Amino acid sequence: ACARVGVAAEAISGFPGVWTSPREKVAALGTHVKRYVTSHGFALNCTTDMTWFREIVPCGLDGRTAVSLQTLVARQGHGDAAVDVEAMVPTVVGSFARVFGCDVRPLEEVSPATLRAIHELCE
């Protein structure tokens, strides 16, 4: 998804997330387990104001920082690329489907019984 807007990013062994350099993280990944159900999630810093991240140690990784796609795109001279959340959702969903070889559909298209089961598990 990052490559589609001109930003090179990769996983770095031993460091969770998606990195654009050994020091800059553009996405965070996480898991949550409750009542035998595992949820997975991620956050891609699209146009996030990263000012406050200078005040913390993101994910406990000293000497590293979080960065937004907006900053990276501007830095690389691709300032016209649309990287707001609305523009990135189809890109991220398409990339996810391609990488994992699956069909990604809106939750509204899931059967009512499956949707009820999901809500019950998340309570």
C-alpha positions in Angstrom: 0.0 0.0 0.0 2.9 2.4 0.9 4.6 1.6 -2.4 1.5 2.6 -4.4 2.0 6.2 -3.1 5.8 6.2 -3.7 7.0 5.2 -0.2 9.3 2.2 0.2 8.4 0.3 3.4 9.2 -3.1 4.9 9.2 -5.3 7.9 12.4 -5.4 10.0 13.1 -8.6 11.8 12.6 -8.2 15.6 10.8 -4.9 15.4 7.0 -4.9 15.1 5.3 -2.7 12.5 6.1 -1.4 9.1 9.3 0.6 8.7 10.4 3.1 6.0 13.9 3.2 7.5 15.6 1.5 10.5 14.5 4.5 12.5 11.0 5.5 11.1 7.9 3.4 11.6 4.8 4.2 9.4 2.4 1.5 10.7 1.8 -0.4 13.9 0.4 -3.9 14.2 -1.3 -5.5 17.1 -3.3 -8.5 18.4 -5.9 -8.9 21.2 -7.2 -12.1 22.7 -10.5 -12.3 24.6 -12.7 -15.3 25.3 -10.7 -17.5 22.9 -11.0 -15.0 20.1 -8.0 -13.3 18.6 -8.4 -9.9 17.0 -5.8 -8.4 14.7 -5.4 -4.8 13.9 -3.1 -2.2 12.5 -2.7 1.5 12.3 -1.3 3.2 9.2 -0.2 6.8 9.9 -1.7 8.6 6.9 -1.9 12.3 7.7 -1.5 12.0 11.5 0.2 14.9 13.3 3.2 13.0 14.7 4.4 15.9 16.9 3.3 14.2 20.1 5.3 11.1 19.2 8.5 13.0 19.8 7.5 13.0 23.5 7.2 9.2 23.9 9.2 6.1 23.0 6.8 4.4 20.5 6.3 0.7 21.2 9.3 0.9 23.7 11.7 1.2 20.8 14.2 3.8 22.0 15.9 5.8 19.2 13.1 5.2 16.8 10.1 7.4 15.8 6.7 7.2 14.1 6.2 9.0 10.8 3.2 9.7 8.6 2.8 8.9 4.9 2.0 12.6 4.4 5.5 13.5 5.7 7.2 10.8 3.7 5.4 11.6 0.5 6.3 15.3 0.8 9.9 14.5 1.7 10.3 12.4 -1.4 8.7 15.0 -3.7 5.5 13.1 -4.3 3.4 15.8 -2.6 0.5 15.4 -5.0 -0.2 11.8 -3.9 -3.5 11.4 -1.9 -2.6 9.8 1.4 -5.6 10.7 3.6 -7.5 7.8 5.2 -10.4 8.0 2.7 -7.9 7.7 -0.2 -5.8 5.0 1.4 -8.6 2.6 2.5 -9.2 1.1 -1.0 -5.4 0.9 -1.5 -4.8 -0.9 1.8 -7.8 -3.3 1.3 -6.6 -4.1 -2.2 -3.0 -4.7 -1.1 -4.2 -6.9 1.8 -6.4 -9.0 -0.5 -3.5 -9.4 -3.0 -0.8 -10.2 -0.4 -3.0 -12.7 1.5 -4.8 -14.1 -1.5 -8.3 -13.5 -0.1 -11.5 -11.8 -0.9 -12.1 -8.8 1.4 -15.8 -7.7 1.6 -17.6 -5.1 3.7 -19.0 -6.4 7.0 -22.5 -5.5 5.8 -22.2 -8.3 3.3 -21.6 -11.0 6.0 -24.6 -13.2 6.8 -26.8 -12.1 9.7 -25.9 -15.2 11.7 -22.2 -14.6 11.3 -22.6 -10.9 12.2 -24.5 -11.9 15.4 -21.8 -14.3 16.3 -19.1 -11.6 15.8 -21.0 -9.2 18.0 -21.5 -11.8 20.7 -17.8 -12.7 20.7 -16.8 -9.0 21.0 -19.1 -8.2 24.0 
